[in-house]
Amino acid sequence: MLEKFFTCPYCWESISMLLDNSIPEQSYIEDCEICCNPIQVTIKFVNLELLHFQVDSIEQ
């Protein structure tokens, strides 16, 4: 597991989440722990190291 800090694309608060590096490519939606808006999370690991991390707002 890896803890990643980032800025919410809605409320601009700094938040963190735990990433599971045992799954090489992942894309999922997680709610911001501050403002509760949905965040699209896309991550990629290579040899258990984080290669790509992206968070985006979701059009509603």
PQR file of N, CA, C, O and H, with PARSE charges and radii, in Angstrom:
ATOM      1  N   MET A   1       0.843  -1.189   0.000 -0.4000 1.5000
ATOM      2  CA  MET A   1       0.000   0.000   0.000 -0.0000 2.0000
ATOM      3  C   MET A   1       0.883   1.245   0.000  0.5500 1.7000
ATOM      4  O   MET A   1       1.985   1.267   0.547 -0.5500 1.4000
ATOM      5  N   LEU A   2       0.352   2.258  -0.628 -0.4000 1.5000
ATOM      6  CA  LEU A   2       1.072   3.516  -0.760 -0.0000 2.0000
ATOM      7  C   LEU A   2       0.109   4.652  -0.439  0.5500 1.7000
ATOM      8  O   LEU A   2      -1.008   4.676  -0.956 -0.5500 1.4000
ATOM      9  H   LEU A   2      -0.544   2.240  -1.073  0.4000 1.0000
ATOM     10  N   GLU A   3       0.521   5.589   0.401 -0.4000 1.5000
ATOM     11  CA  GLU A   3      -0.314   6.751   0.681 -0.0000 2.0000
ATOM     12  C   GLU A   3       0.052   7.860  -0.289  0.5500 1.7000
ATOM     13  O   GLU A   3       1.223   8.211  -0.437 -0.5500 1.4000
ATOM     14  H   GLU A   3       1.428   5.570   0.821  0.4000 1.0000
ATOM     15  N   LYS A   4      -0.968   8.412  -0.951 -0.4000 1.5000
ATOM     16  CA  LYS A   4      -0.767   9.469  -1.938 -0.0000 2.0000
ATOM     17  C   LYS A   4      -1.554  10.698  -1.512  0.5500 1.7000
ATOM     18  O   LYS A   4      -2.753  10.617  -1.243 -0.5500 1.4000
ATOM     19  H   LYS A   4      -1.919   8.127  -0.830  0.4000 1.0000
ATOM     20  N   PHE A   5      -0.872  11.834  -1.451 -0.4000 1.5000
ATOM     21  CA  PHE A   5      -1.511  13.110  -1.135 -0.0000 2.0000
ATOM     22  C   PHE A   5      -1.773  13.850  -2.447  0.5500 1.7000
ATOM     23  O   PHE A   5      -0.949  13.827  -3.361 -0.5500 1.4000
ATOM     24  H   PHE A   5       0.101  11.899  -1.669  0.4000 1.0000
ATOM     25  N   PHE A   6      -2.940  14.509  -2.526 -0.4000 1.5000
ATOM     26  CA  PHE A   6      -3.286  15.266  -3.726 -0.0000 2.0000
ATOM     27  C   PHE A   6      -4.327  16.321  -3.372  0.5500 1.7000
ATOM     28  O   PHE A   6      -4.831  16.353  -2.249 -0.5500 1.4000
ATOM     29  H   PHE A   6      -3.610  14.528  -1.784  0.4000 1.0000
ATOM     30  N   THR A   7      -4.643  17.175  -4.324 -0.4000 1.5000
ATOM     31  CA  THR A   7      -5.618  18.237  -4.132 -0.0000 2.0000
ATOM     32  C   THR A   7      -6.936  17.839  -4.785  0.5500 1.7000
ATOM     33  O   THR A   7      -6.964  17.414  -5.940 -0.5500 1.4000
ATOM     34  H   THR A   7      -4.233  17.149  -5.236  0.4000 1.0000
ATOM     35  N   CYS A   8      -8.011  17.978  -4.049 -0.4000 1.5000
ATOM     36  CA  CYS A   8      -9.336  17.668  -4.585 -0.0000 2.0000
ATOM     37  C   CYS A   8      -9.649  18.630  -5.736  0.5500 1.7000
ATOM     38  O   CYS A   8      -9.439  19.835  -5.600 -0.5500 1.4000
ATOM     39  H   CYS A   8      -7.988  18.324  -3.110  0.4000 1.0000
ATOM     40  N   PRO A   9     -10.150  18.112  -6.872 -0.5600 1.5000
ATOM     41  CA  PRO A   9     -10.470  18.985  -8.004  0.2800 2.0000
ATOM     42  C   PRO A   9     -11.729  19.841  -7.800  0.5500 1.7000
ATOM     43  O   PRO A   9     -12.051  20.680  -8.641 -0.5500 1.4000
ATOM     44  N   TYR A  10     -12.428  19.634  -6.699 -0.4000 1.5000
ATOM     45  CA  TYR A  10     -13.628  20.420  -6.395 -0.0000 2.0000
ATOM     46  C   TYR A  10     -13.373  21.475  -5.330  0.5500 1.7000
ATOM     47  O   TYR A  10     -13.582  22.666  -5.565 -0.5500 1.4000
ATOM     48  H   TYR A  10     -12.166  18.953  -6.015  0.4000 1.0000
ATOM     49  N   CYS A  11     -12.923  21.039  -4.167 -0.4000 1.5000
ATOM     50  CA  CYS A  11     -12.799  21.963  -3.024 -0.0000 2.0000
ATOM     51  C   CYS A  11     -11.366  22.449  -2.809  0.5500 1.7000
ATOM     52  O   CYS A  11     -11.131  23.328  -1.980 -0.5500 1.4000
ATOM     53  H   CYS A  11     -12.754  20.072  -3.977  0.4000 1.0000
ATOM     54  N   TRP A  12     -10.424  21.896  -3.534 -0.4000 1.5000
ATOM     55  CA  TRP A  12      -9.011  22.286  -3.503 -0.0000 2.0000
ATOM     56  C   TRP A  12      -8.320  22.000  -2.182  0.5500 1.7000
ATOM     57  O   TRP A  12      -7.236  22.521  -1.918 -0.5500 1.4000
ATOM     58  H   TRP A  12     -10.615  21.181  -4.207  0.4000 1.0000
ATOM     59  N   GLU A  13      -8.943  21.171  -1.350 -0.4000 1.5000
ATOM     60  CA  GLU A  13      -8.306  20.770  -0.095 -0.0000 2.0000
ATOM     61  C   GLU A  13      -7.311  19.648  -0.361  0.5500 1.7000
ATOM     62  O   GLU A  13      -7.485  18.852  -1.284 -0.5500 1.4000
ATOM     63  H   GLU A  13      -9.823  20.747  -1.565  0.4000 1.0000
ATOM     64  N   SER A  14      -6.285  19.597   0.443 -0.4000 1.5000
ATOM     65  CA  SER A  14      -5.306  18.519   0.348 -0.0000 2.0000
ATOM     66  C   SER A  14      -5.867  17.300   1.077  0.5500 1.7000
ATOM     67  O   SER A  14      -6.228  17.380   2.251 -0.5500 1.4000
ATOM     68  H   SER A  14      -6.144  20.243   1.193  0.4000 1.0000
ATOM     69  N   ILE A  15      -5.935  16.174   0.374 -0.4000 1.5000
ATOM     70  CA  ILE A  15      -6.425  14.933   0.961 -0.0000 2.0000
ATOM     71  C   ILE A  15      -5.467  13.805   0.597  0.5500 1.7000
ATOM     72  O   ILE A  15      -4.569  13.981  -0.227 -0.5500 1.4000
ATOM     73  H   ILE A  15      -5.641  16.109  -0.580  0.4000 1.0000
ATOM     74  N   SER A  16      -5.665  12.664   1.210 -0.4000 1.5000
ATOM     75  CA  SER A  16      -4.814  11.517   0.895 -0.0000 2.0000
ATOM     76  C   SER A  16      -5.674  10.279   0.734  0.5500 1.7000
ATOM     77  O   SER A  16      -6.801  10.208   1.225 -0.5500 1.4000
ATOM     78  H   SER A  16      -6.395  12.522   1.879  0.4000 1.0000
ATOM     79  N   MET A  17      -5.117   9.313   0.039 -0.4000 1.5000
ATOM     80  CA  MET A  17      -5.776   8.013  -0.063 -0.0000 2.0000
ATOM     81  C   MET A  17      -4.708   6.938  -0.146  0.5500 1.7000
ATOM     82  O   MET A  17      -3.578   7.174  -0.574 -0.5500 1.4000
ATOM     83  H   MET A  17      -4.202   9.371  -0.359  0.4000 1.0000
ATOM     84  N   LEU A  18      -5.103   5.761   0.275 -0.4000 1.5000
ATOM     85  CA  LEU A  18      -4.204   4.617   0.199 -0.0000 2.0000
ATOM     86  C   LEU A  18      -4.405   3.914  -1.139  0.5500 1.7000
ATOM     87  O   LEU A  18      -5.531   3.603  -1.526 -0.5500 1.4000
ATOM     88  H   LEU A  18      -6.021   5.569   0.623  0.4000 1.0000
ATOM     89  N   LEU A  19      -3.301   3.669  -1.836 -0.4000 1.5000
ATOM     90  CA  LEU A  19      -3.340   3.000  -3.131 -0.0000 2.0000
ATOM     91  C   LEU A  19      -2.806   1.593  -2.987  0.5500 1.7000
ATOM     92  O   LEU A  19      -1.806   1.353  -2.310 -0.5500 1.4000
ATOM     93  H   LEU A  19      -2.386   3.923  -1.521  0.4000 1.0000
ATOM     94  N   ASP A  20      -3.482   0.675  -3.629 -0.4000 1.5000
ATOM     95  CA  ASP A  20      -3.085  -0.731  -3.592 -0.0000 2.0000
ATOM     96  C   ASP A  20      -2.148  -1.001  -4.767  0.5500 1.7000
ATOM     97  O   ASP A  20      -2.599  -1.094  -5.909 -0.5500 1.4000
ATOM     98  H   ASP A  20      -4.295   0.870  -4.179  0.4000 1.0000
ATOM     99  N   ASN A  21      -0.858  -1.125  -4.499 -0.4000 1.5000
ATOM    100  CA  ASN A  21       0.109  -1.322  -5.580 -0.0000 2.0000
ATOM    101  C   ASN A  21       0.205  -2.765  -6.065  0.5500 1.7000
ATOM    102  O   ASN A  21       1.047  -3.072  -6.908 -0.5500 1.4000
ATOM    103  H   ASN A  21      -0.492  -1.050  -3.572  0.4000 1.0000
ATOM    104  N   SER A  22      -0.637  -3.649  -5.553 -0.4000 1.5000
ATOM    105  CA  SER A  22      -0.644  -5.033  -6.031 -0.0000 2.0000
ATOM    106  C   SER A  22      -1.474  -5.192  -7.315  0.5500 1.7000
ATOM    107  O   SER A  22      -1.435  -6.240  -7.960 -0.5500 1.4000
ATOM    108  H   SER A  22      -1.321  -3.399  -4.868  0.4000 1.0000
ATOM    109  N   ILE A  23      -2.223  -4.143  -7.674 -0.4000 1.5000
ATOM    110  CA  ILE A  23      -3.024  -4.148  -8.906 -0.0000 2.0000
ATOM    111  C   ILE A  23      -2.390  -3.129  -9.856  0.5500 1.7000
ATOM    112  O   ILE A  23      -2.442  -1.929  -9.586 -0.5500 1.4000
ATOM    113  H   ILE A  23      -2.254  -3.292  -7.150  0.4000 1.0000
ATOM    114  N   PRO A  24      -1.793  -3.583 -10.963 -0.5600 1.5000
ATOM    115  CA  PRO A  24      -1.005  -2.697 -11.824  0.2800 2.0000
ATOM    116  C   PRO A  24      -1.753  -1.484 -12.394  0.5500 1.7000
ATOM    117  O   PRO A  24      -1.216  -0.376 -12.389 -0.5500 1.4000
ATOM    118  N   GLU A  25      -2.983  -1.678 -12.884 -0.4000 1.5000
ATOM    119  CA  GLU A  25      -3.736  -0.560 -13.457 -0.0000 2.0000
ATOM    120  C   GLU A  25      -5.119  -0.511 -12.836  0.5500 1.7000
ATOM    121  O   GLU A  25      -5.811  -1.523 -12.727 -0.5500 1.4000
ATOM    122  H   GLU A  25      -3.419  -2.577 -12.888  0.4000 1.0000
ATOM    123  N   GLN A  26      -5.508   0.704 -12.427 -0.4000 1.5000
ATOM    124  CA  GLN A  26      -6.790   0.866 -11.755 -0.0000 2.0000
ATOM    125  C   GLN A  26      -7.452   2.162 -12.193  0.5500 1.7000
ATOM    126  O   GLN A  26      -6.784   3.158 -12.471 -0.5500 1.4000
ATOM    127  H   GLN A  26      -4.945   1.527 -12.515  0.4000 1.0000
ATOM    128  N   SER A  27      -8.767   2.130 -12.248 -0.4000 1.5000
ATOM    129  CA  SER A  27      -9.557   3.320 -12.507 -0.0000 2.0000
ATOM    130  C   SER A  27     -10.855   3.156 -11.718  0.5500 1.7000
ATOM    131  O   SER A  27     -11.576   2.173 -11.888 -0.5500 1.4000
ATOM    132  H   SER A  27      -9.310   1.321 -12.023  0.4000 1.0000
ATOM    133  N   TYR A  28     -11.136   4.108 -10.874 -0.4000 1.5000
ATOM    134  CA  TYR A  28     -12.327   3.999 -10.037 -0.0000 2.0000
ATOM    135  C   TYR A  28     -12.768   5.376  -9.566  0.5500 1.7000
ATOM    136  O   TYR A  28     -12.067   6.367  -9.772 -0.5500 1.4000
ATOM    137  H   TYR A  28     -10.550   4.906 -10.736  0.4000 1.0000
ATOM    138  N   ILE A  29     -13.924   5.429  -8.937 -0.4000 1.5000
ATOM    139  CA  ILE A  29     -14.477   6.677  -8.406 -0.0000 2.0000
ATOM    140  C   ILE A  29     -14.463   6.590  -6.888  0.5500 1.7000
ATOM    141  O   ILE A  29     -14.887   5.600  -6.293 -0.5500 1.4000
ATOM    142  H   ILE A  29     -14.493   4.624  -8.769  0.4000 1.0000
ATOM    143  N   GLU A  30     -13.963   7.656  -6.287 -0.4000 1.5000
ATOM    144  CA  GLU A  30     -13.920   7.740  -4.821 -0.0000 2.0000
ATOM    145  C   GLU A  30     -14.388   9.132  -4.421  0.5500 1.7000
ATOM    146  O   GLU A  30     -14.019  10.120  -5.056 -0.5500 1.4000
ATOM    147  H   GLU A  30     -13.619   8.461  -6.770  0.4000 1.0000
ATOM    148  N   ASP A  31     -15.198   9.213  -3.374 -0.4000 1.5000
ATOM    149  CA  ASP A  31     -15.678  10.510  -2.908 -0.0000 2.0000
ATOM    150  C   ASP A  31     -14.608  11.229  -2.101  0.5500 1.7000
ATOM    151  O   ASP A  31     -13.863  10.617  -1.336 -0.5500 1.4000
ATOM    152  H   ASP A  31     -15.498   8.410  -2.858  0.4000 1.0000
ATOM    153  N   CYS A  32     -14.549  12.547  -2.291 -0.4000 1.5000
ATOM    154  CA  CYS A  32     -13.641  13.371  -1.492 -0.0000 2.0000
ATOM    155  C   CYS A  32     -14.061  13.281  -0.029  0.5500 1.7000
ATOM    156  O   CYS A  32     -15.248  13.372   0.285 -0.5500 1.4000
ATOM    157  H   CYS A  32     -15.154  13.045  -2.912  0.4000 1.0000
ATOM    158  N   GLU A  33     -13.103  13.105   0.855 -0.4000 1.5000
ATOM    159  CA  GLU A  33     -13.426  12.995   2.282 -0.0000 2.0000
ATOM    160  C   GLU A  33     -13.803  14.335   2.904  0.5500 1.7000
ATOM    161  O   GLU A  33     -14.299  14.365   4.031 -0.5500 1.4000
ATOM    162  H   GLU A  33     -12.139  13.031   0.600  0.4000 1.0000
ATOM    163  N   ILE A  34     -13.579  15.447   2.197 -0.4000 1.5000
ATOM    164  CA  ILE A  34     -13.935  16.772   2.707 -0.0000 2.0000
ATOM    165  C   ILE A  34     -15.293  17.231   2.153  0.5500 1.7000
ATOM    166  O   ILE A  34     -16.211  17.533   2.915 -0.5500 1.4000
ATOM    167  H   ILE A  34     -13.176  15.423   1.283  0.4000 1.0000
ATOM    168  N   CYS A  35     -15.407  17.278   0.821 -0.4000 1.5000
ATOM    169  CA  CYS A  35     -16.623  17.832   0.204 -0.0000 2.0000
ATOM    170  C   CYS A  35     -17.590  16.769  -0.329  0.5500 1.7000
ATOM    171  O   CYS A  35     -18.701  17.101  -0.741 -0.5500 1.4000
ATOM    172  H   CYS A  35     -14.661  17.033   0.202  0.4000 1.0000
ATOM    173  N   CYS A  36     -17.180  15.503  -0.326 -0.4000 1.5000
ATOM    174  CA  CYS A  36     -18.012  14.357  -0.732 -0.0000 2.0000
ATOM    175  C   CYS A  36     -18.340  14.288  -2.222  0.5500 1.7000
ATOM    176  O   CYS A  36     -19.188  13.490  -2.622 -0.5500 1.4000
ATOM    177  H   CYS A  36     -16.277  15.234   0.008  0.4000 1.0000
ATOM    178  N   ASN A  37     -17.699  15.093  -3.042 -0.4000 1.5000
ATOM    179  CA  ASN A  37     -17.909  15.011  -4.481 -0.0000 2.0000
ATOM    180  C   ASN A  37     -17.139  13.828  -5.059  0.5500 1.7000
ATOM    181  O   ASN A  37     -16.097  13.446  -4.525 -0.5500 1.4000
ATOM    182  H   ASN A  37     -17.010  15.742  -2.717  0.4000 1.0000
ATOM    183  N   PRO A  38     -17.646  13.245  -6.147 -0.5600 1.5000
ATOM    184  CA  PRO A  38     -16.987  12.072  -6.739  0.2800 2.0000
ATOM    185  C   PRO A  38     -15.735  12.452  -7.537  0.5500 1.7000
ATOM    186  O   PRO A  38     -15.757  13.386  -8.338 -0.5500 1.4000
ATOM    187  N   ILE A  39     -14.664  11.726  -7.309 -0.4000 1.5000
ATOM    188  CA  ILE A  39     -13.389  11.960  -7.982 -0.0000 2.0000
ATOM    189  C   ILE A  39     -13.034  10.715  -8.786  0.5500 1.7000
ATOM    190  O   ILE A  39     -13.029   9.603  -8.260 -0.5500 1.4000
ATOM    191  H   ILE A  39     -14.646  10.967  -6.658  0.4000 1.0000
ATOM    192  N   GLN A  40     -12.738  10.915 -10.060 -0.4000 1.5000
ATOM    193  CA  GLN A  40     -12.266   9.815 -10.911 -0.0000 2.0000
ATOM    194  C   GLN A  40     -10.768   9.653 -10.655  0.5500 1.7000
ATOM    195  O   GLN A  40      -9.993  10.589 -10.850 -0.5500 1.4000
ATOM    196  H   GLN A  40     -12.742  11.818 -10.488  0.4000 1.0000
ATOM    197  N   VAL A  41     -10.372   8.469 -10.221 -0.4000 1.5000
ATOM    198  CA  VAL A  41      -8.973   8.180  -9.903 -0.0000 2.0000
ATOM    199  C   VAL A  41      -8.438   7.177 -10.924  0.5500 1.7000
ATOM    200  O   VAL A  41      -9.043   6.130 -11.155 -0.5500 1.4000
ATOM    201  H   VAL A  41     -11.001   7.708 -10.063  0.4000 1.0000
ATOM    202  N   THR A  42      -7.306   7.505 -11.527 -0.4000 1.5000
ATOM    203  CA  THR A  42      -6.651   6.605 -12.478 -0.0000 2.0000
ATOM    204  C   THR A  42      -5.203   6.450 -12.053  0.5500 1.7000
ATOM    205  O   THR A  42      -4.481   7.436 -11.908 -0.5500 1.4000
ATOM    206  H   THR A  42      -6.815   8.356 -11.340  0.4000 1.0000
ATOM    207  N   ILE A  43      -4.782   5.208 -11.854 -0.4000 1.5000
ATOM    208  CA  ILE A  43      -3.414   4.967 -11.397 -0.0000 2.0000
ATOM    209  C   ILE A  43      -2.798   3.796 -12.144  0.5500 1.7000
ATOM    210  O   ILE A  43      -3.492   2.905 -12.634 -0.5500 1.4000
ATOM    211  H   ILE A  43      -5.369   4.407 -11.972  0.4000 1.0000
ATOM    212  N   LYS A  44      -1.478   3.826 -12.215 -0.4000 1.5000
ATOM    213  CA  LYS A  44      -0.744   2.731 -12.848 -0.0000 2.0000
ATOM    214  C   LYS A  44       0.547   2.505 -12.070  0.5500 1.7000
ATOM    215  O   LYS A  44       1.284   3.440 -11.757 -0.5500 1.4000
ATOM    216  H   LYS A  44      -0.914   4.550 -11.817  0.4000 1.0000
ATOM    217  N   PHE A  45       0.791   1.238 -11.772 -0.4000 1.5000
ATOM    218  CA  PHE A  45       2.018   0.826 -11.096 -0.0000 2.0000
ATOM    219  C   PHE A  45       2.847  -0.040 -12.035  0.5500 1.7000
ATOM    220  O   PHE A  45       2.296  -0.820 -12.812 -0.5500 1.4000
ATOM    221  H   PHE A  45       0.192   0.479 -12.026  0.4000 1.0000
ATOM    222  N   VAL A  46       4.155   0.092 -11.967 -0.4000 1.5000
ATOM    223  CA  VAL A  46       5.074  -0.789 -12.671 -0.0000 2.0000
ATOM    224  C   VAL A  46       6.088  -1.268 -11.643  0.5500 1.7000
ATOM    225  O   VAL A  46       6.764  -0.468 -10.997 -0.5500 1.4000
ATOM    226  H   VAL A  46       4.603   0.726 -11.336  0.4000 1.0000
ATOM    227  N   ASN A  47       6.182  -2.572 -11.504 -0.4000 1.5000
ATOM    228  CA  ASN A  47       7.072  -3.161 -10.491 -0.0000 2.0000
ATOM    229  C   ASN A  47       6.810  -2.580  -9.101  0.5500 1.7000
ATOM    230  O   ASN A  47       7.736  -2.276  -8.349 -0.5500 1.4000
ATOM    231  H   ASN A  47       5.633  -3.222 -12.029  0.4000 1.0000
ATOM    232  N   LEU A  48       5.535  -2.437  -8.786 -0.4000 1.5000
ATOM    233  CA  LEU A  48       5.057  -1.938  -7.486 -0.0000 2.0000
ATOM    234  C   LEU A  48       5.365  -0.461  -7.239  0.5500 1.7000
ATOM    235  O   LEU A  48       5.131   0.034  -6.136 -0.5500 1.4000
ATOM    236  H   LEU A  48       4.783  -2.684  -9.397  0.4000 1.0000
ATOM    237  N   GLU A  49       5.883   0.248  -8.234 -0.4000 1.5000
ATOM    238  CA  GLU A  49       6.153   1.681  -8.096 -0.0000 2.0000
ATOM    239  C   GLU A  49       5.116   2.471  -8.886  0.5500 1.7000
ATOM    240  O   GLU A  49       4.726   2.089  -9.990 -0.5500 1.4000
ATOM    241  H   GLU A  49       6.074  -0.154  -9.130  0.4000 1.0000
ATOM    242  N   LEU A  50       4.681   3.575  -8.298 -0.4000 1.5000
ATOM    243  CA  LEU A  50       3.668   4.407  -8.932 -0.0000 2.0000
ATOM    244  C   LEU A  50       4.249   5.101 -10.159  0.5500 1.7000
ATOM    245  O   LEU A  50       5.214   5.860 -10.058 -0.5500 1.4000
ATOM    246  H   LEU A  50       4.998   3.885  -7.401  0.4000 1.0000
ATOM    247  N   LEU A  51       3.651   4.833 -11.316 -0.4000 1.5000
ATOM    248  CA  LEU A  51       4.111   5.428 -12.565 -0.0000 2.0000
ATOM    249  C   LEU A  51       3.194   6.563 -12.998  0.5500 1.7000
ATOM    250  O   LEU A  51       3.652   7.553 -13.569 -0.5500 1.4000
ATOM    251  H   LEU A  51       2.868   4.217 -11.398  0.4000 1.0000
ATOM    252  N   HIS A  52       1.888   6.419 -12.725 -0.4000 1.5000
ATOM    253  CA  HIS A  52       0.908   7.411 -13.159 -0.0000 2.0000
ATOM    254  C   HIS A  52      -0.169   7.556 -12.084  0.5500 1.7000
ATOM    255  O   HIS A  52      -0.668   6.564 -11.553 -0.5500 1.4000
ATOM    256  H   HIS A  52       1.516   5.615 -12.261  0.4000 1.0000
ATOM    257  N   PHE A  53      -0.518   8.802 -11.771 -0.4000 1.5000
ATOM    258  CA  PHE A  53      -1.599   9.090 -10.838 -0.0000 2.0000
ATOM    259  C   PHE A  53      -2.338  10.298 -11.344  0.5500 1.7000
ATOM    260  O   PHE A  53      -1.738  11.350 -11.567 -0.5500 1.4000
ATOM    261  H   PHE A  53      -0.112   9.608 -12.202  0.4000 1.0000
ATOM    262  N   GLN A  54      -3.653  10.160 -11.531 -0.4000 1.5000
ATOM    263  CA  GLN A  54      -4.455  11.276 -12.026 -0.0000 2.0000
ATOM    264  C   GLN A  54      -5.793  11.287 -11.320  0.5500 1.7000
ATOM    265  O   GLN A  54      -6.413  10.242 -11.120 -0.5500 1.4000
ATOM    266  H   GLN A  54      -4.140   9.306 -11.350  0.4000 1.0000
ATOM    267  N   VAL A  55      -6.235  12.480 -10.944 -0.4000 1.5000
ATOM    268  CA  VAL A  55      -7.568  12.645 -10.364 -0.0000 2.0000
ATOM    269  C   VAL A  55      -8.289  13.716 -11.176  0.5500 1.7000
ATOM    270  O   VAL A  55      -7.706  14.734 -11.549 -0.5500 1.4000
ATOM    271  H   VAL A  55      -5.732  13.328 -11.106  0.4000 1.0000
ATOM    272  N   ASP A  56      -9.571  13.462 -11.441 -0.4000 1.5000
ATOM    273  CA  ASP A  56     -10.372  14.381 -12.232 -0.0000 2.0000
ATOM    274  C   ASP A  56     -11.758  14.519 -11.624  0.5500 1.7000
ATOM    275  O   ASP A  56     -12.265  13.605 -10.974 -0.5500 1.4000
ATOM    276  H   ASP A  56     -10.045  12.635 -11.138  0.4000 1.0000
ATOM    277  N   SER A  57     -12.354  15.673 -11.847 -0.4000 1.5000
ATOM    278  CA  SER A  57     -13.754  15.852 -11.459 -0.0000 2.0000
ATOM    279  C   SER A  57     -14.623  15.077 -12.446  0.5500 1.7000
ATOM    280  O   SER A  57     -14.187  14.751 -13.550 -0.5500 1.4000
ATOM    281  H   SER A  57     -11.942  16.415 -12.375  0.4000 1.0000
ATOM    282  N   ILE A  58     -15.832  14.792 -12.044 -0.4000 1.5000
ATOM    283  CA  ILE A  58     -16.774  14.059 -12.876 -0.0000 2.0000
ATOM    284  C   ILE A  58     -17.895  15.008 -13.259  0.5500 1.7000
ATOM    285  O   ILE A  58     -18.497  15.650 -12.398 -0.5500 1.4000
ATOM    286  H   ILE A  58     -16.186  15.057 -11.148  0.4000 1.0000
ATOM    287  N   GLU A  59     -18.171  15.094 -14.547 -0.4000 1.5000
ATOM    288  CA  GLU A  59     -19.257  15.951 -15.021 -0.0000 2.0000
ATOM    289  C   GLU A  59     -20.591  15.420 -14.514  0.5500 1.7000
ATOM    290  O   GLU A  59     -20.890  14.233 -14.642 -0.5500 1.4000
ATOM    291  H   GLU A  59     -17.681  14.573 -15.246  0.4000 1.0000
ATOM    292  N   GLN A  60     -21.378  16.307 -13.942 -0.4000 1.5000
ATOM    293  CA  GLN A  60     -22.672  15.877 -13.410 -0.0000 2.0000
ATOM    294  C   GLN A  60     -23.791  16.609 -14.085  0.5500 1.7000
ATOM    295  O   GLN A  60     -24.959  16.379 -13.769 -0.5500 1.4000
ATOM    296  H   GLN A  60     -21.135  17.271 -13.837  0.4000 1.0000
TER
END
